[in-house]
Amino acid sequence: MDCLFCKIIGGEIPSAKVYEDELVYAFRDINPQAPVHVLVVPKQHIASADEVTVDNSAAVAAIFTAIPKIAAAEGLGNGYRVITNIGEDGCQSVKHMHFHILGGKKLPESMA
Protein backbone atom coordinates (compact mmCIF):
# COMPACT_ATOMS: atom_id res chain seq x y z
CA MET A 1 0.00 0.00 0.00
CA ASP A 2 1.33 3.43 -0.89
CA CYS A 3 0.04 5.28 2.18
CA LEU A 4 2.25 7.94 3.76
CA PHE A 5 0.91 7.36 7.27
CA CYS A 6 1.19 3.56 6.97
CA LYS A 7 4.84 4.08 6.04
CA ILE A 8 5.35 6.38 9.04
CA ILE A 9 3.68 3.85 11.37
CA GLY A 10 5.84 1.09 9.89
CA GLY A 11 9.05 3.09 10.42
CA GLU A 12 9.81 3.43 6.70
CA ILE A 13 9.53 7.23 6.99
CA PRO A 14 10.88 8.98 10.07
CA SER A 15 8.57 10.96 12.34
CA ALA A 16 8.70 12.80 15.64
CA LYS A 17 6.71 10.25 17.61
CA VAL A 18 4.94 11.50 20.73
CA TYR A 19 2.78 8.46 21.56
CA GLU A 20 2.31 4.85 20.57
CA ASP A 21 0.28 1.93 21.82
CA GLU A 22 -1.11 -1.25 20.28
CA LEU A 23 -3.72 0.57 18.12
CA VAL A 24 -2.59 4.21 17.91
CA TYR A 25 0.41 6.16 16.67
CA ALA A 26 0.87 9.92 17.21
CA PHE A 27 3.52 12.25 15.83
CA ARG A 28 4.23 15.94 15.32
CA ASP A 29 2.87 17.55 12.15
CA ILE A 30 5.66 18.68 9.82
CA ASN A 31 3.67 21.84 8.98
CA PRO A 32 2.33 22.91 12.39
CA GLN A 33 -0.68 25.23 12.51
CA ALA A 34 -0.30 25.89 16.26
CA PRO A 35 2.53 25.67 18.83
CA VAL A 36 1.39 22.09 19.50
CA HIS A 37 0.19 20.19 16.42
CA VAL A 38 0.11 16.43 16.77
CA LEU A 39 -1.42 13.94 14.34
CA VAL A 40 -3.09 10.88 15.88
CA VAL A 41 -3.69 7.93 13.57
CA PRO A 42 -4.95 4.39 13.89
CA LYS A 43 -2.32 1.80 13.08
CA GLN A 44 -4.98 0.00 11.06
CA HIS A 45 -5.47 1.66 7.68
CA ILE A 46 -8.87 3.35 7.62
CA ALA A 47 -9.13 5.88 4.79
CA SER A 48 -11.34 8.41 6.60
CA ALA A 49 -14.03 8.78 9.24
CA ASP A 50 -16.49 7.87 6.48
CA GLU A 51 -15.07 4.34 6.58
CA VAL A 52 -15.54 3.71 10.30
CA THR A 53 -17.62 0.58 10.86
CA VAL A 54 -18.62 -1.62 13.77
CA ASP A 55 -15.69 -3.86 12.82
CA ASN A 56 -13.00 -1.14 13.01
CA SER A 57 -14.53 1.27 15.52
CA ALA A 58 -12.22 0.04 18.30
CA ALA A 59 -9.43 1.96 16.55
CA VAL A 60 -11.42 5.19 16.89
CA ALA A 61 -12.21 4.47 20.52
CA ALA A 62 -8.49 3.91 21.14
CA ILE A 63 -7.67 7.24 19.50
CA PHE A 64 -10.13 9.11 21.70
CA THR A 65 -8.71 7.35 24.76
CA ALA A 66 -5.19 8.38 23.72
CA ILE A 67 -5.96 12.02 22.87
CA PRO A 68 -6.34 13.25 26.49
CA LYS A 69 -3.12 11.46 27.46
CA ILE A 70 -1.26 13.09 24.57
CA ALA A 71 -2.76 16.51 25.35
CA ALA A 72 -1.72 16.23 29.00
CA ALA A 73 1.81 15.18 28.05
CA GLU A 74 1.99 18.18 25.69
CA GLY A 75 0.92 20.57 28.48
CA LEU A 76 -2.47 21.44 26.99
CA GLY A 77 -4.28 21.73 30.34
CA ASN A 78 -5.95 24.98 29.30
CA GLY A 79 -7.65 23.39 26.27
CA TYR A 80 -7.05 22.22 22.73
CA ARG A 81 -8.85 21.40 19.51
CA VAL A 82 -9.31 18.03 17.79
CA ILE A 83 -10.04 18.05 14.06
CA THR A 84 -10.41 15.44 11.35
CA ASN A 85 -10.75 16.22 7.66
CA ILE A 86 -12.80 14.01 5.36
CA GLY A 87 -12.55 13.91 1.59
CA GLU A 88 -11.50 16.47 -0.98
CA ASP A 89 -13.88 19.26 0.09
CA GLY A 90 -12.84 18.68 3.72
CA CYS A 91 -9.17 19.12 2.67
CA GLN A 92 -8.09 15.61 3.67
CA SER A 93 -4.55 15.53 2.32
CA VAL A 94 -3.63 11.97 3.36
CA LYS A 95 -6.19 9.22 2.80
CA HIS A 96 -5.57 7.60 6.19
CA MET A 97 -7.92 8.73 8.96
CA HIS A 98 -6.13 11.10 11.29
CA PHE A 99 -6.99 13.56 13.99
CA HIS A 100 -5.17 16.82 14.57
CA ILE A 101 -4.55 17.93 18.16
CA LEU A 102 -3.98 21.69 18.07
CA GLY A 103 -3.13 23.83 21.07
CA GLY A 104 -0.50 25.69 23.01
CA LYS A 105 -2.18 29.07 22.56
CA LYS A 106 -5.66 30.59 22.32
CA LEU A 107 -6.91 29.30 18.98
CA PRO A 108 -8.96 31.50 16.67
CA GLU A 109 -12.63 30.63 16.36
CA SER A 110 -12.28 30.73 12.56
CA MET A 111 -9.88 27.80 12.73
CA ALA A 112 -12.58 25.19 13.15
ROLOPA-660359 format. One record per atom (N, C-alpha, C): residue number from 0; atom name; x, y, z. Coordinates in Angstrom, 2 decimals. Example, Ala and Ser with C-alpha at 12.3 -4.5 7.8 and 13.67 -1.06 7.14 Angstrom:
<sites>
   nr  atom        X        Y        Z
    0     N    13.19    -5.69     7.80
    0    CA    12.30    -4.50     7.80
    0     C    13.20    -3.30     7.80
    1     N    12.85    -2.25     7.08
    1    CA    13.67    -1.06     7.14
    1     C    12.90     0.03     7.87
</sites>
This chain:
<sites>
   nr  atom        X        Y        Z
    0     N     0.85    -1.18     0.00
    0    CA     0.00     0.00     0.00
    0     C     0.89     1.24     0.00
    1     N     0.54     2.22    -0.78
    1    CA     1.33     3.43    -0.89
    1     C     0.71     4.54    -0.04
    2     N     0.65     4.32     1.26
    2    CA     0.04     5.28     2.18
    2     C     1.14     5.90     3.04
    3     N     1.24     7.21     3.00
    3    CA     2.25     7.94     3.76
    3     C     2.21     7.59     5.24
    4     N     1.01     7.61     5.83
    4    CA     0.91     7.36     7.27
    4     C     1.21     5.90     7.60
    5     N     0.83     4.96     6.74
    5    CA     1.19     3.56     6.97
    5     C     2.71     3.40     6.97
    6     N     3.38     4.13     6.09
    6    CA     4.84     4.08     6.04
    6     C     5.46     4.71     7.29
    7     N     4.87     5.77     7.80
    7    CA     5.35     6.38     9.04
    7     C     5.15     5.41    10.21
    8     N     3.97     4.82    10.30
    8    CA     3.68     3.85    11.37
    8     C     4.65     2.68    11.30
    9     N     4.95     2.23    10.09
    9    CA     5.84     1.09     9.89
    9     C     7.32     1.42    10.04
   10     N     7.66     2.69    10.24
   10    CA     9.05     3.09    10.42
   10     C     9.82     3.30     9.13
   11     N     9.14     3.21     7.99
   11    CA     9.81     3.43     6.70
   11     C    10.14     4.91     6.48
   12     N     9.32     5.78     7.07
   12    CA     9.53     7.23     6.99
   12     C     9.66     7.73     8.42
   13     N    10.71     8.50     8.70
   13    CA    10.88     8.98    10.07
   13     C     9.80     9.97    10.48
   14     N     9.52    10.00    11.79
   14    CA     8.57    10.96    12.34
   14     C     9.01    11.31    13.75
   15     N     8.46    12.39    14.26
   15    CA     8.70    12.80    15.64
   15     C     7.57    12.23    16.49
   16     N     7.74    10.97    16.87
   16    CA     6.71    10.25    17.61
   16     C     6.52    10.86    18.99
   17     N     5.24    11.03    19.38
   17    CA     4.94    11.50    20.73
   17     C     4.15    10.47    21.54
   18     N     3.58     9.46    20.85
   18    CA     2.78     8.46    21.56
   18     C     2.62     7.24    20.65
   19     N     2.60     6.08    21.31
   19    CA     2.31     4.85    20.57
   19     C     1.77     3.82    21.55
   20     N     0.75     3.11    21.11
   20    CA     0.28     1.93    21.82
   20     C    -0.09     0.88    20.78
   21     N    -0.80    -0.14    21.18
   21    CA    -1.11    -1.25    20.28
   21     C    -1.91    -0.82    19.05
   22     N    -2.80     0.18    19.20
   22    CA    -3.72     0.57    18.12
   22     C    -3.47     1.96    17.55
   23     N    -2.69     2.77    18.24
   23    CA    -2.59     4.21    17.91
   23     C    -1.13     4.62    17.78
   24     N    -0.90     5.54    16.85
   24    CA     0.41     6.16    16.67
   24     C     0.19     7.67    16.56
   25     N     1.00     8.46    17.26
   25    CA     0.87     9.92    17.21
   25     C     2.24    10.55    17.00
   26     N     2.25    11.60    16.17
   26    CA     3.52    12.25    15.83
   26     C     3.27    13.73    15.51
   27     N     4.33    14.50    15.58
   27    CA     4.23    15.94    15.32
   27     C     4.01    16.20    13.82
   28     N     3.13    17.14    13.54
   28    CA     2.87    17.55    12.15
   28     C     4.10    18.28    11.62
   29     N     4.48    18.01    10.38
   29    CA     5.66    18.68     9.82
   29     C     5.36    20.11     9.37
   30     N     4.07    20.49     9.34
   30    CA     3.67    21.84     8.98
   30     C     2.71    22.35    10.06
   31     N     3.22    22.61    11.27
   31    CA     2.33    22.91    12.39
   31     C     1.52    24.20    12.20
   32     N     0.24    24.11    12.59
   32    CA    -0.68    25.23    12.51
   32     C    -0.90    25.88    13.88
   33     N    -0.22    25.37    14.90
   33    CA    -0.30    25.89    16.26
   33     C     0.99    25.47    16.96
   34     N     1.30    26.07    18.12
   34    CA     2.53    25.67    18.83
   34     C     2.60    24.16    19.09
   35     N     1.46    23.54    19.39
   35    CA     1.39    22.09    19.50
   35     C     0.47    21.61    18.38
   36     N     0.99    20.76    17.52
   36    CA     0.19    20.19    16.42
   36     C     0.63    18.74    16.25
   37     N    -0.18    17.86    16.78
   37    CA     0.11    16.43    16.77
   37     C    -0.95    15.72    15.92
   38     N    -0.51    14.78    15.10
   38    CA    -1.42    13.94    14.34
   38     C    -1.56    12.60    15.05
   39     N    -2.80    12.15    15.22
   39    CA    -3.09    10.88    15.88
   39     C    -3.78     9.99    14.87
   40     N    -3.19     8.82    14.62
   40    CA    -3.69     7.93    13.57
   40     C    -3.89     6.52    14.12
   41     N    -4.86     5.81    13.55
   41    CA    -4.95     4.39    13.89
   41     C    -3.86     3.64    13.15
   42     N    -3.31     2.62    13.78
   42    CA    -2.32     1.80    13.08
   42     C    -2.97     1.01    11.95
   43     N    -4.22     0.67    12.11
   43    CA    -4.98     0.00    11.06
   43     C    -5.32     1.04    10.00
   44     N    -5.14     0.71     8.73
   44    CA    -5.47     1.66     7.68
   44     C    -6.99     1.78     7.54
   45     N    -7.48     2.97     7.84
   45    CA    -8.87     3.35     7.62
   45     C    -8.78     4.66     6.86
   46     N    -9.35     4.73     5.67
   46    CA    -9.13     5.88     4.79
   46     C    -9.64     7.20     5.37
   47     N   -10.79     7.19     6.02
   47    CA   -11.34     8.41     6.60
   47     C   -12.42     8.03     7.60
   48     N   -12.94     9.03     8.29
   48    CA   -14.03     8.78     9.24
   48     C   -15.26     8.21     8.54
   49     N   -15.39     8.46     7.24
   49    CA   -16.49     7.87     6.48
   49     C   -16.42     6.36     6.41
   50     N   -15.24     5.79     6.67
   50    CA   -15.07     4.34     6.58
   50     C   -15.06     3.64     7.93
   51     N   -15.45     4.34     8.99
   51    CA   -15.54     3.71    10.30
   51     C   -16.77     2.80    10.32
   52     N   -16.56     1.57    10.79
   52    CA   -17.62     0.58    10.86
   52     C   -17.61    -0.05    12.26
   53     N   -18.59    -0.88    12.51
   53    CA   -18.62    -1.62    13.77
   53     C   -17.34    -2.46    13.90
   54     N   -16.86    -2.99    12.80
   54    CA   -15.69    -3.86    12.82
   54     C   -14.38    -3.14    13.12
   55     N   -14.26    -1.86    12.76
   55    CA   -13.00    -1.14    13.01
   55     C   -13.13     0.00    14.00
   56     N   -14.29     0.14    14.62
   56    CA   -14.53     1.27    15.52
   56     C   -13.67     1.24    16.79
   57     N   -13.11     0.09    17.14
   57    CA   -12.22     0.04    18.30
   57     C   -11.00     0.94    18.09
   58     N   -10.57     1.09    16.85
   58    CA    -9.43     1.96    16.55
   58     C    -9.77     3.41    16.88
   59     N   -11.00     3.82    16.58
   59    CA   -11.42     5.19    16.89
   59     C   -11.55     5.38    18.39
   60     N   -12.11     4.40    19.07
   60    CA   -12.21     4.47    20.52
   60     C   -10.81     4.59    21.15
   61     N    -9.86     3.84    20.63
   61    CA    -8.49     3.91    21.14
   61     C    -7.88     5.29    20.92
   62     N    -8.18     5.89    19.78
   62    CA    -7.67     7.24    19.50
   62     C    -8.22     8.23    20.52
   63     N    -9.52     8.15    20.78
   63    CA   -10.13     9.11    21.70
   63     C    -9.80     8.81    23.15
   64     N    -9.27     7.64    23.44
   64    CA    -8.71     7.35    24.76
   64     C    -7.30     7.92    24.85
   65     N    -6.57     7.89    23.75
   65    CA    -5.19     8.38    23.72
   65     C    -5.11     9.90    23.69
   66     N    -6.05    10.56    23.04
   66    CA    -5.96    12.02    22.87
   66     C    -5.78    12.77    24.19
   67     N    -6.57    12.52    25.23
   67    CA    -6.34    13.25    26.49
   67     C    -4.97    12.98    27.11
   68     N    -4.45    11.78    26.95
   68    CA    -3.12    11.46    27.46
   68     C    -2.07    12.27    26.71
   69     N    -2.21    12.33    25.39
   69    CA    -1.26    13.09    24.57
   69     C    -1.35    14.57    24.92
   70     N    -2.57    15.09    25.02
   70    CA    -2.76    16.51    25.35
   70     C    -2.13    16.85    26.69
   71     N    -2.32    15.99    27.68
   71    CA    -1.72    16.23    29.00
   71     C    -0.20    16.22    28.92
   72     N     0.36    15.26    28.20
   72    CA     1.81    15.18    28.05
   72     C     2.38    16.38    27.31
   73     N     1.57    17.00    26.45
   73    CA     1.99    18.18    25.69
   73     C     1.72    19.48    26.45
   74     N     1.16    19.39    27.66
   74    CA     0.92    20.57    28.48
   74     C    -0.29    21.38    28.06
   75     N    -1.29    20.73    27.50
   75    CA    -2.47    21.44    26.99
   75     C    -3.62    21.47    28.01
   76     N    -3.28    21.72    29.27
   76    CA    -4.28    21.73    30.34
   76     C    -5.30    22.84    30.23
   77     N    -5.01    23.86    29.44
   77    CA    -5.95    24.98    29.30
   77     C    -6.88    24.80    28.10
   78     N    -6.76    23.68    27.39
   78    CA    -7.65    23.39    26.27
   78     C    -6.90    23.15    24.98
   79     N    -7.61    22.55    24.04
   79    CA    -7.05    22.22    22.73
   79     C    -8.19    21.90    21.80
   80     N    -7.86    21.72    20.54
   80    CA    -8.85    21.40    19.51
   80     C    -8.48    20.08    18.85
   81     N    -9.50    19.28    18.52
   81    CA    -9.31    18.03    17.79
   81     C   -10.10    18.14    16.50
   82     N    -9.42    17.90    15.38
   82    CA   -10.04    18.05    14.06
   82     C    -9.71    16.83    13.20
   83     N   -10.69    16.40    12.41
   83    CA   -10.41    15.44    11.35
   83     C   -11.00    15.98    10.06
   84     N   -10.29    15.79     8.98
   84    CA   -10.75    16.22     7.66
   84     C   -11.19    14.99     6.88
   85     N   -12.25    15.14     6.10
   85    CA   -12.80    14.01     5.36
   85     C   -13.00    14.42     3.91
   86     N   -12.35    13.70     3.01
   86    CA   -12.55    13.91     1.59
   86     C   -11.94    15.18     1.04
   87     N   -12.11    15.35    -0.25
   87    CA   -11.50    16.47    -0.98
   87     C   -12.01    17.82    -0.48
   88     N   -13.32    17.98    -0.36
   88    CA   -13.88    19.26     0.09
   88     C   -13.53    19.55     1.55
   89     N   -13.26    18.51     2.33
   89    CA   -12.84    18.68     3.72
   89     C   -11.34    18.86     3.86
   90     N   -10.63    18.91     2.72
   90    CA    -9.17    19.12     2.67
   90     C    -8.39    17.99     3.32
   91     N    -8.85    16.75     3.17
   91    CA    -8.09    15.61     3.67
   91     C    -6.93    15.36     2.72
   92     N    -5.72    15.63     3.18
   92    CA    -4.55    15.53     2.32
   92     C    -3.95    14.13     2.27
   93     N    -4.12    13.34     3.32
   93    CA    -3.63    11.97     3.36
   93     C    -4.84    11.07     3.59
   94     N    -5.01    10.09     2.74
   94    CA    -6.19     9.22     2.80
   94     C    -5.99     8.09     3.82
   95     N    -5.67     8.49     5.02
   95    CA    -5.57     7.60     6.19
   95     C    -6.16     8.44     7.32
   96     N    -7.24     7.95     7.93
   96    CA    -7.92     8.73     8.96
   96     C    -6.91     9.23     9.99
   97     N    -7.01    10.51    10.29
   97    CA    -6.13    11.10    11.29
   97     C    -6.83    12.26    11.96
   98     N    -6.43    12.48    13.19
   98    CA    -6.99    13.56    13.99
   98     C    -5.87    14.50    14.37
   99     N    -6.12    15.78    14.21
   99    CA    -5.17    16.82    14.57
   99     C    -5.47    17.27    16.00
  100     N    -4.45    17.28    16.85
  100    CA    -4.55    17.93    18.16
  100     C    -3.82    19.25    18.00
  101     N    -4.54    20.34    18.21
  101    CA    -3.98    21.69    18.07
  101     C    -4.11    22.42    19.39
  102     N    -3.06    23.07    19.82
  102    CA    -3.13    23.83    21.07
  102     C    -1.83    24.55    21.34
  103     N    -1.69    24.97    22.59
  103    CA    -0.50    25.69    23.01
  103     C    -0.67    27.19    22.98
  104     N    -1.84    27.67    22.56
  104    CA    -2.18    29.07    22.56
  104     C    -3.71    29.18    22.40
  105     N    -4.24    30.36    22.59
  105    CA    -5.66    30.59    22.32
  105     C    -5.87    30.48    20.82
  106     N    -6.67    29.52    20.41
  106    CA    -6.91    29.30    18.98
  106     C    -8.02    30.19    18.45
  107     N    -7.90    30.66    17.24
  107    CA    -8.96    31.50    16.67
  107     C   -10.24    30.69    16.41
  108     N   -11.37    31.31    16.62
  108    CA   -12.63    30.63    16.36
  108     C   -12.77    30.26    14.89
  109     N   -12.17    31.01    14.00
  109    CA   -12.28    30.73    12.56
  109     C   -11.51    29.48    12.16
  110     N   -10.68    28.98    13.03
  110    CA    -9.88    27.80    12.73
  110     C   -10.60    26.55    13.22
  111     N   -11.79    26.32    12.67
  111    CA   -12.58    25.19    13.15
  111     C   -12.59    24.06    12.16
</sites>
